Amino acid sequence: MVEQRPSGWYDDPQDDDNLRYWDGVMWTEHVASKRSQYQPGPISEPAAGASADQWAAYQQQQGYAGQRPPGRRTGGVEAGTGSDVRLAGWWRRVGAMIVDTLLVGLVSLPITLPRISSSSDAIDAWFTQVMAAAEAGTTAPLVPESIVADLAFVGLVQTVVYIALEVFLLSRWGVTPGRRLTGIRVRPVGVDEPVPLAVGLRRTIVKTISNLLSGVPLLSSVSFMFQMADYLWPLPDKGNQSLHDKVGGTEVVRGKALSAAARHAQQGPGQH
């Protein structure tokens, strides 16, 4: 039976000496040592409904600076590393994705343009046949295999370029051009640091699964429905996480890209 509890830091079920982050659905890879992060002090844990200042004082005393109290995420604001961090809204994420998709199309153009040009005449001829069939009331011709192959090639190239850029940029600064423009960034849950390469790759593959499987007849339909659910998942989710965020243990927050100094200086509670 799936555990029902708010997202936050809890005792690690695999190691009593650690804390592990629960994203609201499953345990993530983010862990923190109780010995290094928690030292008993004279301040007791604030009661439910306590102010943000009381929680901040408690965290400072207990060595939890930079961590969110277990399950505490309200009003789209969380206790982030060093200051409160707002979760990114859905429309900002959509805007960033549109910008990044357009940029990937431009970056891919040197590779895809020859195939696009070679198929333009075939597309025009097929479209003319479709219009003629519509006027005559006959069955429209199927899309020629050459056009299907060219479109599949273009889509695959753009997807590979997207994955490469996404994984690299998130591992360096936590942002892509689209996210920089809309003022959002991706980070491991509760930790102000770039996304590790392995996590970014897993996250991005889940995000683009529909594109990768578009040429597989049965799986393409299933993956398309999954991708639509993935895009819409942040709307009802308390942590504004998509499915690929949950798989990667990441979240999208408001804020600028991490500077070089911040990337080296900031260390979150979960070392992975």
C-alpha positions in Angstrom: 0.0 0.0 0.0 1.4 3.5 -1.0 2.3 5.6 2.0 0.1 8.8 2.4 2.2 11.6 3.9 3.3 15.1 2.9 6.6 15.6 1.0 9.6 16.3 3.3 12.5 14.8 5.2 11.9 11.6 7.2 13.9 8.8 8.9 15.6 6.8 6.2 13.9 3.4 6.1 17.2 1.9 4.9 19.5 3.5 7.4 18.6 4.7 10.9 21.5 7.2 10.9 20.1 9.1 7.9 17.2 11.2 6.8 15.7 10.6 3.3 13.5 12.9 1.3 9.9 11.7 0.6 8.4 13.6 -2.5 4.8 12.8 -1.7 4.8 9.6 -3.8 8.0 7.8 -3.3 11.4 7.9 -1.5 14.0 9.9 -3.5 17.8 9.4 -3.7 18.4 12.5 -1.5 19.7 11.6 1.9 21.2 13.5 4.8 23.2 12.3 7.8 21.4 12.9 11.2 24.8 13.1 12.9 26.1 15.9 10.7 22.8 17.8 10.2 21.1 17.5 13.6 22.5 18.5 16.9 20.1 18.6 19.9 19.7 22.1 21.4 17.6 23.9 23.9 15.0 25.1 21.4 12.1 22.7 21.0 10.3 22.1 17.7 7.7 24.9 17.0 4.1 23.9 17.2 1.9 23.5 14.2 1.0 26.9 12.7 4.2 28.5 14.0 5.5 31.5 12.1 8.3 31.2 9.4 10.6 33.1 11.8 10.1 30.5 14.5 10.9 27.7 12.1 14.0 29.6 10.9 15.2 30.0 14.5 14.6 26.3 15.1 16.4 25.2 12.0 19.4 27.5 12.8 19.7 26.0 16.3 19.2 22.4 15.2 21.6 22.5 12.2 18.8 22.2 9.6 19.6 25.5 7.9 18.7 25.0 4.2 16.2 22.2 4.9 12.4 22.2 5.0 10.8 20.8 8.1 9.2 17.4 7.2 6.1 17.9 5.2 6.1 21.7 5.4 5.3 23.3 2.0 2.6 25.9 2.0 1.4 28.6 -0.2 3.9 27.7 -3.0 6.8 28.8 -0.7 9.3 26.6 0.9 12.2 27.1 3.2 15.0 26.9 0.7 18.8 27.2 1.0 19.5 30.5 2.6 16.0 32.1 1.9 12.5 31.2 1.0 12.1 29.9 -2.5 8.9 30.1 -4.5 7.8 27.1 -6.6 7.5 27.9 -10.3 4.1 28.2 -11.8 2.8 26.0 -14.6 2.6 28.8 -17.2 6.2 29.8 -16.6 7.2 26.2 -17.2 5.1 26.1 -20.4 6.7 29.4 -21.6 10.2 28.1 -21.0 9.5 24.9 -22.8 8.2 26.7 -25.9 11.3 29.0 -26.0 13.6 26.0 -25.6 11.8 24.0 -28.3 12.1 26.9 -30.8 15.8 27.3 -30.0 16.5 23.5 -30.3 14.8 23.7 -33.8 17.2 26.5 -34.8 20.3 24.7 -33.4 19.3 21.5 -35.2 18.7 23.3 -38.5 22.2 22.6 -40.0 21.5 18.9 -39.7 17.8 18.8 -40.4 17.5 21.4 -43.2 18.8 19.1 -46.0 16.1 16.5 -45.2 13.5 19.2 -44.9 14.4 20.6 -48.3 14.5 17.3 -50.0 11.0 16.4 -48.7 9.4 19.7 -49.5 8.5 18.8 -53.1 7.1 15.4 -52.0 5.0 17.2 -49.4 3.6 19.6 -51.9 2.8 16.8 -54.4 1.1 14.8 -51.7 -0.9 17.8 -50.5 -2.1 18.5 -54.1 -3.3 14.9 -54.3 -5.1 15.2 -51.0 -6.9 18.4 -52.2 -7.8 16.8 -55.5 -9.2 13.7 -53.8 -11.3 15.9 -51.5 -12.8 17.7 -54.5 -13.5 14.5 -56.3 -15.0 12.9 -53.1 -12.5 10.0 -53.3 -10.2 8.5 -50.6 -7.2 10.7 -49.8 -3.8 9.1 -50.5 -1.7 7.9 -47.6 1.4 9.9 -46.6 4.4 8.6 -48.6 6.9 6.6 -46.7 9.7 9.0 -47.8 7.9 11.9 -46.0 7.3 9.8 -42.9 11.0 8.9 -42.8 12.1 12.5 -43.2 9.8 13.7 -40.5 11.0 10.9 -38.2 14.6 11.9 -38.8 14.0 15.5 -38.1 12.1 14.7 -34.9 14.8 12.3 -33.7 17.6 14.8 -34.3 15.7 17.6 -32.5 15.0 15.3 -29.5 18.7 14.2 -29.2 19.8 17.8 -29.3 17.2 18.8 -26.7 18.3 16.0 -24.4 22.0 16.9 -24.7 21.4 20.6 -24.1 18.9 20.1 -21.3 21.2 17.7 -19.4 24.3 19.8 -19.8 22.8 23.1 -18.9 20.9 21.8 -15.9 24.1 20.2 -14.6 25.9 23.5 -14.9 23.5 26.3 -14.0 20.1 24.7 -13.4 18.6 26.7 -16.2 18.1 26.6 -20.0 17.6 29.8 -22.2 13.8 29.4 -21.8 14.0 29.0 -18.1 16.4 31.9 -17.8 13.9 34.1 -19.7 11.0 33.1 -17.5 12.9 33.3 -14.3 12.8 29.7 -13.2 15.4 27.0 -12.5 15.5 23.2 -11.8 17.2 21.8 -8.7 17.2 18.6 -6.6 14.3 18.8 -4.1 15.2 21.2 -1.3 18.8 21.6 -2.4 20.1 24.7 -4.1 22.6 23.1 -6.5 22.7 22.1 -10.1 21.1 18.8 -11.2 23.6 15.9 -11.3 24.2 14.5 -14.9 22.6 11.1 -14.2 19.6 12.7 -12.6 19.2 15.1 -15.4 19.5 12.4 -18.0 16.9 10.2 -16.3 14.6 13.2 -15.9 14.9 14.4 -19.5 14.4 10.9 -21.0 11.1 10.6 -19.1 10.2 14.1 -20.3 10.8 13.2 -24.0 9.7 9.6 -24.0 6.9 10.3 -26.5 9.3 11.8 -29.0 11.7 8.8 -28.6 9.0 6.3 -29.1 7.1 8.1 -31.8 8.1 5.6 -34.5 6.9 2.6 -32.5 3.2 2.0 -33.5 1.7 0.7 -30.2 4.1 2.4 -27.8 3.8 5.8 -29.5 0.1 6.2 -28.5 0.7 5.1 -24.9 3.8 7.3 -24.5 1.9 10.3 -26.0 -0.8 9.9 -23.3 1.9 9.6 -20.6 3.6 12.7 -21.9 0.3 14.7 -21.8 -0.3 13.5 -18.2 3.3 14.5 -17.4 2.8 18.0 -18.7 -0.4 18.5 -16.8 0.7 16.8 -13.6 2.0 20.0 -11.9 -1.4 21.6 -11.9 -2.9 19.5 -9.1 0.4 18.5 -7.5 1.1 20.2 -4.2 4.8 20.5 -5.0 4.1 21.6 -8.6 6.1 18.6 -9.7 5.6 16.9 -13.0 6.1 13.1 -13.3 9.6 13.6 -14.7 10.4 15.7 -11.6 9.2 12.9 -9.4 11.3 10.4 -11.2 14.4 12.6 -11.0 13.7 13.9 -7.5 13.7 17.5 -8.8 11.6 20.6 -8.5 11.3 23.8 -10.5 11.6 27.0 -8.5 11.6 30.7 -9.1 15.0 32.2 -9.3 18.1 33.0 -11.4 20.7 30.6 -12.6 23.3 29.5 -10.0 26.6 31.4 -10.3 29.9 29.7 -10.5 30.7 30.7 -6.9 27.3 29.4 -5.7 27.8 26.1 -7.5 31.0 25.5 -5.5 30.0 27.0 -2.2 26.5 25.7 -1.7 26.2 22.2 -0.5 22.7 20.8 0.2 21.7 18.1 2.8 21.7 15.3 0.3 25.0 14.3 -1.2 24.6 12.1 -4.2 
